[in-house]
Amino acid sequence: MCCWIVKKVEMPKTHLRFLMCALAVALLLGACGKGREPQTAAPSAPPEIALPTPMVDISEAPDVEAAAQAYLAFWKAEDYPSMYSMVSRLTRDAFDEETFTKKHLDAAIALTMKSLDTAILSYLLKPDTAQVNYHITYETNLLGKIEREPVMNLILEDGTWHVQWEGGMILPELKGGNVLAIDYTTPTRGNIYAANDYPLVAQAEAIAISVVAGKVDPATEGDMVSLLANLTGQSEEQVRVRYIYAQPEWKQPIGDVSLETAQRYMSQLTSYPAVILDTFKARYYTDHGIAPHAIGYVQSIFPEEMQAYRRMGYAGDEKVGKQGIEAWGEEYLSGTHGINVYVKDPSGQIVTRLGTVKSKPSASIYTTIDSQLQYWLQRSMGDLKGAIAVVERDTGKVLAMVSNPGFDPNIFEPTSGVRDQLTAVTSDPNLPLFNRAAQGVYPPGSVFKIVTMAAALETGVFTPTYPYNCGSTWEEAGYTLYDWTHDKGFAASGLLTLQEGLMRSCNPWFWHIAWVLWNDGYRTALPDVAERFGLGQSTGIEIPDFAGQVPYPEDVNDYVQMAIGQSTLQNSPLQVAMYVAAVGNGGTLYQPTLINRIAPIDGSADIYTFEPKVRATLNITQENIEAIQEAMVWAVKNRRGTAEYQLGGLPYKLAGKTGTAENPLGDSHAWFAGYTWNNNPNKPDIAVAIILENAGEGSEMAAPLFRRVVQLYNSNYSNAGGTMPWEDRPYVPATDDDE
């Protein structure tokens, strides 16, 4: 549509004078001729006068439909600054940008909006105003689909269409200053349980224990400290440090315990005048956090997250999962929030109810975690940094996931007895919140020789009985590498088959494999097989994990180092546990899981029940898998095996591989990876991967911890598997004087 505008035209003065003269002559001639006879000759015509051509401008108005479409597109993208840039002067006078934005965000919260879509239906155009009818569809998290047909009024300002905004453009119900209001119903958060239904975290009453330093009785202090250390899972020194430097009247937090535990020890606790007990009700993590890196923790909603949670029906004052299963299972643990959405007039009176959603009960999550195995393994690592991953060999269920140093998730509860530890934990350079089992990636060292052996066999270049003389040194292309026997001052291993090479963890044997494969053209065999073993990829577990790295070497030197688990290889303990499980079960690589079942707290049918999920198969021939299995059994049972000293006397069927990974930043990392093959229907076989950072030899440090895992698991937790090299006695770290 266009508008025709005609401009006023001014005639030049010379033309005007000429015209006036001509008119005067014509009048005189007319006067002179009056009373005379008509002339026979025709009068001559006056000279022609050239008139100017009228000047007409045609001005086309801006496309109002395009302007409306642009505004609606900005709205769909929730680009409120761009929307505000298109509103009229009158709108700007009524609402500043902050208020304009808030009105849209408040409506999005009240509607629990996920997204919106729009379509223009029709428009009416006048010279300087327009009216656009459009359809809007709100997709919401709780209220289903909401559809309306509001009106957009526009005005032409400075040659551009601007929107005359008012609340009815969001919903027609909001005309005249009406607003949306919400009532919330929040279900009780679901619990998280261990595999044996033991509560790992629950909404419960607990007891915060404090000590008033000035009331400590020296005569009974030793017994008091011993009791508090036992109840709170700390050393006696840690308990003393919490109050010894405090002012006499200060009430110093020591720790917290469950209400049930406090009641069992109530007579002892109340016998010490310095001990103060405070009850608090919160989300309580049992036993100071069992598998805290897997279970995670809750916190208040952060400001930057508030909008997203409010749109999901949260009131905003809830605690939500921030890490681990607490975060992964938020939708189950929190249930469905109930809301009533009302339209209120400016005086606060309810005009109508826009929608209602009833709350639905939350669900509890039953994990695969073996609570007793996890608890004792957490207490087994002393001050060492590292991780343990224990999985069911034939299903992928995670029975234990230990990362040390650990933390007590109750530190995030402001009323707990360990709240004072929050700053220390979050600022600790040892990163106690970091999950070393799933997210820590390290050079795998000699546990990678399992992969190298598989590549050697699958290429067909080597056989299980292929012989090689394993010396203390290896020399090729003008450089020399040294075996671990050289570093230890031991005699060279001598002539070994490939299987015996794995049993002895002979470095020259595996350097030789890489050298031969490279020169025979199998230059991607090692990384190709590593990827078939699941390395360099996410495991698929429910909580965050790191894929690590599988390099494709560009020269033979890197290929040789890769063969013994060095180069730039980076693998997590969980990845290693899963591929060792696959070797043990005959070639099936399962997806690890922490979730056994998910059950609504109202007793209705389970939402989810675990079934093993196969990620891949190793694609290794059965003959080659059996050769690797046999070599791993020899590593723990043969008198020349690298782990026989630590594991040979155990009454279980075991297979394993030691590893010592060089670390350019410090001492070597100690590895052990292995599995059981007892075929006991009451005790599913397990696979285990252990890393101890900067701890030295895998055979000396990690293998004993594997022994503890196996003994605990198979003895129903009664046998600690001996004393670890860093302990005074089982679960009690050695003091500096004892080490």
C-alpha positions in Angstrom: 0.0 0.0 0.0 1.3 3.5 -0.7 0.5 7.1 0.0 0.4 9.8 -2.7 1.8 13.2 -1.5 1.4 16.3 -3.9 3.8 19.1 -3.2 2.9 22.9 -3.9 4.6 24.2 -7.1 6.0 27.9 -7.4 5.9 29.6 -10.9 9.0 31.5 -12.1 8.5 35.4 -12.0 9.5 35.9 -15.7 6.7 33.5 -16.8 4.3 35.3 -14.5 5.0 38.8 -16.0 4.7 37.4 -19.5 1.3 35.9 -18.6 0.0 39.2 -17.0 1.0 41.2 -20.2 -0.7 38.8 -22.4 -3.9 39.0 -20.4 -3.8 42.9 -20.5 -3.4 43.0 -24.3 -6.3 40.6 -24.7 -8.5 42.8 -22.6 -7.5 46.0 -24.6 -8.2 44.4 -27.9 -11.5 43.2 -26.7 -12.5 46.8 -25.6 -11.4 48.4 -28.9 -13.5 46.1 -30.9 -16.8 47.0 -29.3 -19.4 48.7 -31.8 -17.5 47.8 -35.0 -18.5 45.4 -37.7 -16.9 42.0 -37.4 -13.6 41.6 -39.3 -13.4 39.2 -42.1 -9.9 38.2 -41.4 -9.3 35.7 -38.4 -7.4 37.2 -35.6 -3.9 35.9 -35.0 -3.4 33.4 -32.1 -1.4 34.6 -29.1 2.0 33.0 -28.7 2.0 29.7 -26.8 3.1 29.8 -23.1 5.2 26.9 -21.9 3.9 25.8 -18.5 6.1 23.8 -16.1 5.3 20.1 -15.6 3.8 19.5 -12.1 6.3 17.9 -9.7 4.7 14.9 -7.8 6.5 12.7 -5.1 5.4 9.1 -4.4 6.5 7.9 -0.9 6.0 4.2 0.0 5.3 3.5 3.7 7.6 0.9 5.6 6.5 -2.7 5.5 4.5 -3.1 8.7 4.3 -6.9 8.4 8.1 -7.1 8.3 8.4 -4.9 11.4 5.9 -7.1 13.3 7.7 -10.2 12.2 11.1 -8.8 13.4 9.6 -7.9 16.8 8.1 -11.4 17.2 11.3 -13.1 16.1 13.2 -11.1 18.8 10.6 -12.3 21.3 10.9 -15.9 20.3 14.6 -15.6 20.9 14.0 -13.8 24.2 16.1 -10.9 22.9 14.5 -8.3 25.1 17.0 -5.5 24.4 16.2 -5.8 20.7 12.5 -5.9 21.4 12.7 -2.8 23.5 14.6 -1.0 20.7 11.4 -1.4 18.6 8.9 0.1 21.1 7.4 3.5 20.7 8.3 6.7 22.5 5.1 6.5 24.5 6.0 2.9 25.6 9.5 4.1 26.6 7.9 6.8 28.7 5.8 4.3 30.5 8.3 1.5 31.0 12.1 1.5 31.2 14.0 -1.4 29.7 14.5 -3.2 33.0 10.7 -3.1 33.8 9.9 -4.2 30.2 12.2 -7.2 30.5 11.0 -8.1 33.9 7.4 -8.2 32.8 8.2 -10.7 30.1 10.4 -12.8 32.4 7.8 -12.9 35.2 5.2 -14.1 32.7 7.6 -16.8 31.4 8.1 -18.0 35.0 4.4 -18.0 35.8 3.6 -19.9 32.6 6.6 -22.3 33.2 7.5 -21.4 29.6 9.9 -23.6 27.7 9.5 -21.8 24.4 7.1 -19.8 22.3 6.1 -19.5 18.7 4.1 -16.9 16.8 2.4 -16.4 13.5 0.9 -13.2 12.0 -2.8 -13.7 11.1 -3.8 -10.3 9.6 -3.1 -6.6 9.8 -4.9 -3.3 9.3 -3.0 -0.3 8.0 -3.6 3.4 8.2 -1.2 6.2 7.1 0.7 6.4 10.4 -0.7 3.6 12.5 -1.2 -0.2 12.1 -2.8 -3.1 14.0 -1.4 -6.6 13.7 -3.3 -9.7 14.8 -1.0 -12.6 15.7 -1.2 -16.1 17.1 1.1 -17.0 20.0 1.7 -20.5 21.3 3.5 -21.1 24.7 5.1 -24.5 25.2 5.3 -24.9 28.9 6.9 -27.3 31.4 3.8 -27.8 33.5 0.8 -26.2 32.0 0.9 -27.9 28.6 0.3 -25.8 25.5 -1.2 -22.3 25.9 -2.5 -20.5 22.8 -3.9 -16.9 22.4 -4.5 -14.3 19.6 -3.4 -10.9 20.9 -3.2 -7.6 19.1 -0.1 -5.6 18.4 -0.5 -1.9 17.8 2.2 0.1 15.9 2.9 3.7 15.2 5.0 5.3 12.5 7.7 7.4 14.1 10.6 8.9 12.1 9.7 6.8 9.1 9.9 3.5 11.1 7.2 1.3 12.7 7.3 1.1 16.5 5.4 -1.1 18.8 2.9 0.4 21.2 3.5 -2.2 23.9 1.1 -3.2 26.6 0.7 -6.3 28.8 -2.1 -7.7 26.7 0.4 -8.5 24.1 1.8 -11.3 26.3 -1.7 -12.6 27.2 -5.0 -10.8 26.5 -5.8 -11.5 30.2 -3.1 -9.1 31.2 -4.7 -6.0 29.7 -5.3 -3.1 32.0 -2.4 -3.8 34.3 -3.4 -7.3 35.3 -0.6 -9.6 36.4 0.1 -13.3 36.9 0.5 -14.8 40.4 1.5 -18.3 41.4 1.0 -20.6 44.4 3.5 -23.5 44.7 3.4 -27.0 46.1 6.8 -28.6 46.6 7.1 -32.4 47.1 9.5 -33.8 49.6 12.8 -34.7 47.9 13.4 -38.4 47.3 16.2 -40.3 49.1 19.2 -42.1 47.6 20.0 -45.6 48.7 22.8 -48.1 48.4 22.4 -51.4 46.7 21.3 -53.0 50.0 18.7 -50.2 50.6 21.0 -48.5 53.1 20.2 -44.8 53.0 23.1 -42.8 51.6 21.2 -39.5 51.8 17.8 -38.6 53.2 15.7 -35.8 54.5 16.2 -36.4 58.1 17.1 -35.0 61.6 20.7 -35.1 62.5 22.9 -33.9 65.3 25.6 -31.3 65.0 28.4 -31.8 67.6 30.4 -28.9 68.9 32.9 -28.4 71.7 33.3 -25.4 74.0 37.1 -25.2 74.5 36.9 -23.6 77.9 34.8 -26.5 79.3 37.1 -29.3 78.3 38.1 -31.4 81.3 41.7 -32.4 81.0 41.0 -35.6 83.0 38.5 -36.9 80.4 39.7 -35.1 77.3 41.4 -38.2 75.9 38.2 -40.3 76.1 36.1 -37.4 74.7 38.4 -36.9 71.7 38.5 -40.6 71.0 34.7 -40.8 71.1 34.2 -37.8 68.8 36.8 -39.1 66.4 35.1 -42.4 66.2 31.7 -40.9 65.6 32.7 -38.3 63.1 35.1 -40.4 61.1 38.2 -38.2 61.8 41.5 -38.8 63.5 41.9 -37.7 67.0 44.4 -35.0 65.9 41.8 -33.6 63.5 39.3 -33.4 66.4 41.7 -31.6 68.7 42.7 -29.1 66.0 39.1 -28.0 65.7 38.9 -26.5 69.2 42.4 -26.4 70.7 43.2 -22.9 69.4 39.7 -21.4 70.1 38.8 -18.9 72.7 37.4 -20.5 75.9 33.8 -19.4 75.3 33.8 -20.3 71.5 31.5 -23.1 70.4 33.6 -25.0 67.8 31.9 -27.3 65.3 33.4 -30.8 65.4 31.2 -32.8 63.1 27.7 -34.3 62.8 26.1 -37.7 63.2 22.6 -39.2 62.4 20.0 -38.9 65.1 20.0 -42.6 65.4 23.8 -42.7 66.0 23.6 -39.9 68.5 20.8 -41.6 70.5 23.0 -44.8 70.7 25.8 -42.8 72.2 23.7 -40.2 74.0 24.8 -41.1 77.6 28.5 -40.9 76.7 28.1 -37.7 74.7 26.2 -35.9 77.5 28.8 -37.0 80.1 31.3 -34.4 78.7 30.4 -30.8 79.7 32.3 -29.4 76.8 30.2 -31.3 74.2 27.2 -29.4 72.8 24.6 -31.2 70.7 22.3 -29.3 68.3 19.5 -30.9 66.2 19.1 -29.9 62.6 16.8 -31.1 59.9 18.2 -31.1 56.4 19.3 -33.3 53.6 21.7 -35.5 55.6 24.5 -37.5 54.0 25.0 -40.7 56.0 28.4 -41.6 57.5 30.0 -38.3 56.5 29.4 -39.1 52.9 29.5 -42.5 51.3 30.7 -42.3 47.7 30.3 -38.5 47.8 31.8 -38.0 44.3 29.2 -40.4 42.8 26.2 -39.2 45.0 27.0 -35.5 44.8 25.3 -32.9 46.9 22.6 -30.2 46.9 22.8 -26.5 47.3 20.5 -23.5 47.0 19.7 -22.4 43.5 22.3 -20.0 42.2 21.1 -16.5 41.0 22.2 -17.3 37.4 20.1 -20.5 37.5 17.0 -19.0 39.1 15.2 -18.2 35.9 15.6 -21.7 34.5 14.5 -23.4 37.6 11.5 -21.1 38.2 10.3 -21.9 34.7 10.3 -25.6 35.7 7.9 -24.8 38.5 10.4 -24.3 41.3 9.5 -21.7 43.9 13.2 -20.7 44.1 13.9 -21.5 47.7 14.5 -25.3 47.2 17.9 -27.1 47.4 18.8 -28.7 44.0 21.3 -31.3 42.9 24.7 -29.7 41.9 26.9 -32.7 41.4 26.7 -36.5 41.0 23.4 -38.4 41.1 21.8 -35.6 43.0 22.2 -33.5 39.8 21.6 -36.3 37.3 18.4 -37.5 39.1 17.0 -34.0 39.8 13.8 -34.6 37.9 13.1 -37.9 39.8 14.3 -36.7 43.3 12.4 -33.4 43.1 9.1 -34.8 41.8 6.6 -32.7 39.9 6.0 -29.3 41.5 2.4 -28.2 41.8 1.3 -24.7 40.8 -1.8 -22.6 40.6 -1.5 -19.7 38.2 -3.9 -16.8 38.7 -4.6 -13.5 36.9 -4.9 -10.6 39.4 -6.0 -7.1 38.8 -3.9 -4.1 39.9 -5.6 -4.1 43.3 -4.5 -7.7 43.9 -7.9 -9.3 43.4 -8.1 -12.6 41.6 -9.7 -12.2 38.2 -9.4 -15.8 37.0 -7.4 -18.9 37.4 -5.2 -19.5 34.3 -4.1 -23.1 35.1 -3.6 -25.7 37.8 -1.1 -28.6 38.1 -1.2 -30.9 41.0 2.1 -31.9 42.5 3.3 -35.5 42.0 5.5 -37.4 44.5 9.2 -37.6 44.1 11.1 -40.8 43.5 14.0 -42.3 45.4 17.0 -43.6 43.6 18.5 -47.0 44.5 22.1 -47.1 43.4 24.5 -49.9 42.6 26.9 -48.8 45.3 27.9 -51.5 47.9 27.8 -49.2 50.9 30.1 -51.3 53.1 32.7 -51.9 50.5 32.7 -48.2 49.6 32.9 -47.1 53.2 35.9 -49.3 54.0 37.7 -48.5 50.8 37.3 -44.7 51.5 39.0 -45.3 54.8 41.8 -47.3 53.1 43.7 -44.6 51.2 45.1 -42.6 54.0 46.6 -39.3 52.7 47.3 -40.7 49.3 45.7 -39.1 46.2 44.1 -41.5 43.8 41.1 -43.5 43.0 39.5 -47.0 43.0 36.8 -48.2 40.6 35.1 -51.5 41.3 32.5 -52.8 38.9 30.6 -56.0 38.3 32.5 -57.7 35.6 29.5 -59.1 33.8 27.0 -56.2 34.1 28.8 -52.9 34.4 27.3 -52.0 37.8 29.6 -49.8 39.8 30.0 -51.2 43.3 32.5 -48.7 44.6 33.9 -45.4 43.3 36.5 -43.9 45.6 38.3 -40.7 45.0 40.8 -39.4 47.5 41.0 -36.9 49.1 37.3 -36.9 49.6 34.8 -34.6 51.3 31.7 -34.7 53.5 28.7 -33.4 51.5 27.1 -32.1 54.7 29.5 -29.1 54.5 27.0 -27.5 52.1 24.3 -27.5 54.8 24.5 -24.2 56.7 23.2 -25.8 59.9 25.4 -28.9 60.0 28.3 -29.5 62.3 30.9 -29.5 59.5 29.8 -26.2 57.8 33.1 -24.6 58.9 35.0 -26.9 56.5 33.4 -25.5 53.3 36.0 -22.9 52.6 38.9 -25.3 53.4 37.5 -27.9 51.0 36.6 -25.6 48.1 40.0 -23.9 48.3 42.1 -27.1 48.8 44.8 -27.4 46.1 44.4 -31.2 46.3 40.9 -30.8 44.8 38.8 -33.0 47.1 35.7 -32.3 45.1 37.3 -33.6 41.9 36.2 -37.2 41.0 39.5 -38.8 40.2 37.8 -42.2 39.4 35.7 -40.9 36.5 37.2 -37.6 35.6 40.9 -38.0 36.5 42.9 -39.1 33.4 46.4 -40.4 33.7 49.0 -42.2 31.6 48.1 -45.9 32.1 51.6 -47.2 32.2 51.9 -51.0 32.0 48.2 -51.8 32.5 48.0 -50.6 28.8 50.2 -53.6 27.8 46.9 -55.6 27.8 45.9 -53.5 24.8 49.3 -53.8 23.2 49.2 -57.5 23.5 45.7 -57.6 21.9 47.0 -55.5 19.0 50.1 -57.7 18.6 47.9 -60.8 18.4 45.1 -59.4 16.2 47.5 -58.2 13.5 48.8 -61.8 13.3 52.4 -60.6 13.5 52.8 -62.3 16.9 51.4 -65.3 18.6 51.0 -66.1 22.3 54.1 -68.3 22.3 56.3 -66.1 20.1 59.7 -65.9 21.9 61.7 -62.8 22.6 64.8 -62.4 24.7 63.9 -59.7 27.3 67.1 -58.0 28.4 67.5 -55.1 30.8 68.0 -52.7 28.0 66.5 -52.2 24.5 68.4 -50.6 21.7 67.1 -49.5 18.3 67.8 -46.7 15.9 70.7 -45.4 18.0 69.0 -44.9 21.4 68.7 -47.1 24.5 65.8 -47.7 26.8 65.9 -49.5 30.2 63.6 -52.1 31.6 62.3 -51.9 35.2 64.6 -54.8 36.1 67.6 -52.5 35.3 66.2 -49.8 37.5 65.7 -52.2 40.4 69.0 -53.9 40.0 67.5 -57.3 39.1 68.7 -59.8 36.6 67.1 -59.5 33.1 64.0 -61.6 32.6 65.5 -63.5 29.7 63.7 -65.5 27.0 60.0 -65.0 27.3 56.9 -65.9 25.3 54.5 -63.0 24.6 52.2 -64.3 27.4 55.2 -64.4 29.8 56.2 -60.9 28.6 52.8 -59.6 30.0 53.2 -61.7 33.1 56.7 -60.1 33.7 55.6 -56.7 32.4 58.8 -56.8 30.3 59.2 -53.3 28.7 61.6 -54.4 25.9 59.1 -57.1 24.8 56.5 -54.4 24.2 58.9 -51.9 22.7 59.8 -54.7 20.3 56.1 -55.2 19.4 55.6 -51.5 18.6 58.9 -51.4 16.6 57.9 -54.4 14.5 54.3 -53.3 13.9 55.4 -49.8 12.8 57.9 -51.1 10.4 55.5 -53.7 9.1 53.0 -51.0 8.3 50.6 -51.5 11.2 51.1 -47.9 12.3 47.6 -47.4 13.7 47.1 -50.9 15.3 47.7 -49.7 18.9 45.3 -46.7 18.9 42.8 -48.6 16.8 42.6 -51.4 19.4 42.7 -48.9 22.2 39.5 -47.3 20.9 37.9 -50.8 20.6 38.7 -51.1 24.3 36.6 -48.0 24.9 39.6 -45.6 25.5 39.4 -42.0 24.4 35.6 -42.1 24.8 33.1 -41.3 27.5 32.0 -44.4 29.3 28.3 -43.4 29.3 28.0 -43.4 33.1 25.3 -41.1 34.5 27.7 -38.6 36.1 30.3 -36.5 34.3 33.4 -38.3 33.1 36.4 -37.4 30.9 37.1 -39.2 27.7 40.9 -39.0 28.0 43.1 -39.2 25.0 44.2 -41.9 22.5 46.9 -40.4 20.2 47.8 -41.6 16.7 51.6 -41.4 16.8 53.4 -39.8 13.9 56.7 -41.4 14.5 58.1 -44.7 15.7 59.4 -43.2 18.9 56.0 -42.2 20.1 54.6 -45.6 19.0 57.2 -47.4 21.1 56.3 -45.3 24.2 52.6 -45.8 23.6 53.2 -49.6 23.7 54.0 -49.4 27.4 51.2 -46.9 28.2 53.3 -43.7 28.0 53.4 -41.1 25.2 50.4 -38.8 25.5 47.9 -41.6 26.4 45.4 -40.4 29.1 42.9 -42.9 30.6 40.6 -42.8 33.6 40.5 -45.5 36.3 36.8 -46.2 35.3 37.8 -46.7 31.7 40.5 -49.1 32.7 38.2 -51.0 35.0 35.6 -51.4 32.2 38.1 -52.7 29.6 39.6 -55.1 32.1 36.1 -56.3 32.9 35.6 -56.8 29.1 38.7 -59.0 28.9 37.6 -61.0 31.9 34.1 -61.6 30.6 35.2 -62.7 27.2 35.0 -59.5 25.2 31.8 -57.5 26.1 32.3 -53.8 27.0 29.4 -52.8 29.2 28.3 -49.3 29.9 29.0 -48.6 33.6 26.1 -47.5 35.7 25.3 -46.2 39.2 21.6 -46.7 39.0 19.9 -49.9 40.1 16.3 -48.7 40.1 14.1 -45.6 40.5 11.0 -46.0 42.6 8.3 -43.4 43.5 8.0 -42.9 47.2 4.3 -43.5 47.0 5.0 -47.2 46.3 3.8 -47.2 42.7 5.6 -49.1 40.0 9.3 -48.5 39.4 10.1 -45.8 36.9 13.3 -47.6 35.9 14.9 -51.0 36.6 18.5 -51.8 35.7 19.3 -54.0 32.7 22.9 -54.4 31.5 23.7 -52.2 28.5 26.4 -53.3 26.0 28.5 -50.4 24.6 30.5 -52.6 22.3 32.5 -55.7 21.9 36.3 -55.8 21.8 36.3 -57.6 18.5 39.1 -59.8 19.6 39.1 -63.5 18.7 38.2 -65.9 21.5 41.6 -67.5 21.2 43.4 -64.2 21.7 41.2 -63.2 24.6 41.9 -66.5 26.4 45.7 -66.0 25.8 45.5 -62.5 27.5 43.4 -63.9 30.3 45.9 -66.7 31.0 48.8 -64.2 31.0 46.9 -62.0 33.5 46.3 -65.0 35.8 50.1 -65.8 35.6 50.8 -62.2 36.7 49.2 -62.9 40.1 49.7 -66.6 40.5 53.0 -67.5 38.8 56.0 -67.1 41.0 57.6 -64.8 38.4 54.5 -62.7 38.0 54.8 -59.1 39.1 51.9 -59.3 41.5 52.4 -62.8 42.9 54.1 -61.6 46.0 51.1 -59.5 47.0 48.3 -61.7 45.7 49.5 -65.2 45.1 48.3 -66.6 48.5 44.7 -65.5 48.2 42.2 -68.3 47.9 40.4 -66.7 45.0 40.7 -66.9 41.2 42.3 -63.7 40.2 43.8 -62.1 37.1 45.6 -58.8 37.0 48.2 -56.4 35.7 50.5 -54.1 37.6 51.5 -50.7 36.2 53.9 -47.9 37.0 53.3 -44.8 34.9 56.1 -42.2 34.6 55.0 -38.7 35.6 57.1 -35.8 34.3 55.8 -33.7 37.3 56.9 -36.0 40.1 57.1 -39.6 41.2 55.5 -42.3 39.2 51.8 -43.2 39.5 51.1 -46.7 40.8 48.4 -48.7 38.9 46.8 -52.1 39.3 44.0 -53.5 37.2 42.4 -56.9 37.6 39.3 -59.1 37.9 38.0 -62.2 39.6 36.7 -65.3 37.9 35.2 -67.3 40.8 31.8 -67.8 39.1 30.1 -67.6 42.5 26.4 -66.9 42.0 26.1 -65.2 45.4 29.1 -62.9 44.7 29.2 -61.6 41.1 32.7 -61.4 39.7 34.3 -57.9 39.8 36.8 -55.9 37.9 38.9 -53.3 39.6 41.2 -50.4 38.6 43.4 -48.6 41.1 45.6 -45.6 40.8 47.7 -43.9 43.5 49.2 -40.7 42.4 53.0 -40.3 42.8 53.0 -43.4 45.0 55.7 -45.4 43.1 55.5 -49.0 42.0 52.2 -50.5 41.1 53.3 -53.9 42.5 54.3 -52.4 45.8 51.5 -49.9 46.4 48.4 -50.5 44.2 48.5 -54.3 44.3 48.0 -54.5 48.1 45.0 -52.3 47.8 43.6 -54.7 45.2 44.1 -57.4 47.8 42.0 -55.4 50.2 39.2 -55.0 47.7 39.1 -58.7 47.0 39.3 -59.8 50.6 36.6 -57.3 51.8 34.3 -58.2 49.0 34.5 -61.9 49.4 34.6 -62.0 53.2 31.5 -59.9 53.6 33.8 -57.1 54.9 35.2 -59.0 57.8 38.7 -59.4 56.3 40.7 -56.2 55.6 43.3 -57.9 53.5 46.1 -57.0 55.7 47.8 -53.7 56.5 48.6 -51.3 53.6 52.2 -50.0 53.3 50.9 -46.6 54.6 49.0 -47.9 57.6 49.7 -48.6 61.2 46.9 -51.1 61.2 43.9 -51.5 58.8 42.2 -48.2 58.1 44.5 -46.3 60.4 47.2 -44.2 58.6 50.7 -44.4 60.0 52.0 -41.3 61.7 55.0 -39.5 60.4 57.2 -41.2 63.0 55.9 -44.6 62.0 56.3 -44.3 58.2 
